């Protein structure tokens, strides 16, 4: 019944003229437009636009080399395997709500035989990664994974000093430090404004850095991992072992290179808009903004309402205002507690600040005029 109701709601999306979150719908025409007609193809990942993309990513992140891989799930598994093999340790430390643990079907343990050491405590699972939560880990680890921003915590970002302390924890224990930077582009404005640190300085804390091209940047698919050349060379062997070296990768790489050159410049405006939205929304009843301090264009909205109420409100807004909001929650935390992922993107900017706040206010059941405290 829930799946049927969600599907009926989803059928309204193509009819809407405006979207609340992200960039809005992606079309084949738009995605193909990201591939320049003079693109130089690769052969099995060698040459052409693939190597051009890899060189540009390595330069931007201040690393010796980078490797294009079709999926982030595969890329991070293989990267952590390389780090653990080099240290003769089979344990990886990370937050219990990191992407690897929550959204990858146990791939790290099932495919590579690696073990997980979880930061934090079961009594407070949403406590962010930090030296205090890492103190719960008592065993030797081969690598520490840090996710910036952390999606399942609503886009949480540690301060610069907190981030340095996290990295030092791993260094003191002889562990490699890997950055899950799927949304690193979205994290960049915060560190630039709060700590005057650029992308290369953030990346410089880590041995390896993974970045995605399809999330905030809006490319077709794919990612890169950047690091020292010998590590990347070893990672390339694992790419082949995973069957991720097809005859040609150039359509994905060409799209990635286009958005990499165009979209990061938008992130500062998205970040400012996200902070403005969060400030306005904190005056609404029956709605909580997560995290408490919004430091990226990503946040979670927690509504005190049932699933049926949220679907009814989303349907009404789609039918009466032609604005698409959400089909289903990121997670349903209880009969009357629904959490949604909200990403500021091109569609959000086009909708405007006042209209965005109005629409979210209606989703919260406050009506068309958000009430201020």
RAGIUR-V787677 format. One record per residue. PSI is psi as a letter, one per 40 degrees, with the letter a starting at -180 (none if undefined). BURIAL is b if it has 24 or more other C-alpha atoms within 12 Angstrom, else e. Layout:
PSI&BURIAL / PSI&BURIAL
This chain:
d&e / d&e / d&e / d&e / d&e / d&e / d&e / d&e / d&b / d&e / e&e / d&b / d&b / e&e / e&e / i&b / d&e / i&b / i&b / d&b / i&b / a&b / e&b / a&b / i&b / h&e / i&e / d&e / d&e / d&e / d&b / d&e / e&e / e&b / h&b / i&e / d&e / e&e / h&b / h&e / i&b / i&b / h&e / f&e / e&b / h&b / a&e / a&b / d&b / d&b / d&b / d&b / d&b / d&b / d&b / d&b / d&b / d&b / d&e / d&b / e&b / f&b / i&b / d&b / i&b / i&b / h&b / h&b / i&b / d&b / i&b / d&b / d&b / d&b / d&b / d&b / d&b / d&b / d&b / d&b / d&b / d&b / d&b / d&b / d&b / d&e / e&e / f&e / i&b / f&b / h&b / h&b / h&b / i&b / i&b / e&b / f&b / i&b / d&b / d&b / d&b / d&e / e&e / e&e / f&e / f&e / d&b / d&b / d&e / d&e / d&e / e&b / e&e / i&b / i&b / i&b / h&b / h&b / i&b / a&b / i&e / d&e / e&e / g&e / d&e / e&b / h&b / i&b / h&b / i&b / d&b / d&e / d&b / d&b / e&e / e&e / h&b / e&e / i&e / i&b / i&b / d&b / i&b / h&b / h&b / h&b / h&b / h&b / i&b / h&b / d&b / e&b / e&b / e&b / f&b / h&b / h&b / i&b / i&b / d&b / d&e / d&e / d&b / d&b / d&e / d&b / d&b / d&e / d&b / d&b / d&e / d&e / e&b / f&e / i&b / i&b / h&b / h&b / h&b / g&b / f&b / d&b / f&b / d&b / d&b / d&b / d&b / d&b / d&b / d&b / d&b / d&b / d&e / d&e / e&e / f&e / h&e / i&b / d&b / d&b / d&e / d&b / d&b / e&b / e&b / i&b / d&b / i&b / h&b / h&b / i&b / i&b / e&b / e&b / c&b / d&b / d&b / e&b / a&b / d&b / i&b / i&b / i&b / i&b / h&b / i&b / a&b / i&b / d&e / d&e / d&b / d&b / d&e / d&b / d&b / d&b / d&e / d&b / d&b / d&e / d&e / e&e / f&e / f&b / g&b / i&e / d&e / h&b / e&b / d&b / d&b / d&b / d&b / d&b / d&b / d&b / d&b / d&b / d&b / d&b / e&e / d&e / d&b / d&b / e&e / e&b / d&b / d&b / d&b / d&b / d&b / d&b / d&b / d&b / d&b / d&b / d&b / d&b / d&e / d&b / d&b / e&b / e&e / h&b / i&b / f&b / h&b / h&b / h&b / h&b / i&b / d&e / h&b / h&b / e&b / i&b / e&b / h&b / i&b / i&b / h&b / h&b / h&b / g&b / i&b / i&b / d&b / d&b / d&e / d&b / d&b / d&b / d&b / d&b / d&b / d&b / d&b / d&b / d&e / d&e / e&b / f&e / h&b / h&b / c&b / i&b / d&b / i&b / i&b / d&b / h&e / h&e / e&e / i&e / d&e / f&e / h&b / h&b / h&b / i&b / h&b / h&b / h&b / h&b / a&b / d&b / d&b / d&b / d&b / d&e / d&b / i&b / d&b / d&e / d&b / d&b / d&b / d&b / d&b / d&b / d&b / d&b / d&b / e&b / e&b / e&b / a&e / e&e / h&e / h&b / h&e / i&e / none&e
